[in-house]
Amino acid sequence: MNPTRHDDWRRNAKLARFFSEIERLGGPEQVEVTIRALSDMKAALAKNVASTPDVYRPEGDEQPTDKIMDYVSEQYVKKLAADLRRKSGYIQVCGLWVHRSIVTFLVYGMLAAIALTLFIPMIFSPRPGGFGRGLIGLLATVGVGLAIFVRTRN
């Protein structure tokens, strides 16, 4: 990869998916800054390798600079994409990136399902003590919902 060719970074098969995600979450300016940073890193690394040729020996066809930059660039772009996901409100659940609003929606949906199926019928139950248990359960469910809401707002 030539450090002066900025398009080479985007054409890299390992990095293409991450670059598209960086562009989606951070915009084209973030992609340009990332490409510029990678190019500058490669130029600095090439200068370092050239100044100490006895330490860095080429292995086969691959130059030491390319081998090091493949690893460094992949780690850098992966971390940047993960940081942008977190800033955009995504969390990782079981290895999948999910927006936190979906998790909140599911939690509140489960609370509503519990309240509707268990506690509302208890309130209207003709059994003795059903009204009290239903009301306490309903208030507890609303309390848990409010506690989650307050915690997520802060």
Secondary structure, 3 states (H helix, E strand, C coil): CCCCCCHHHHHCHHHHHHHHHHHHHHCHHHHHHHHHHHHHHHHHHHHHHHHCCCCCCCECCECHHHHHHHHHHHHHHHHHHHHHHHHCCEEEECCEEEEHHHHHHHHHHHHHHHHHHHHHHHHCCCCCCHHHHHHHHHHHHHHHHHHHHHHHHC
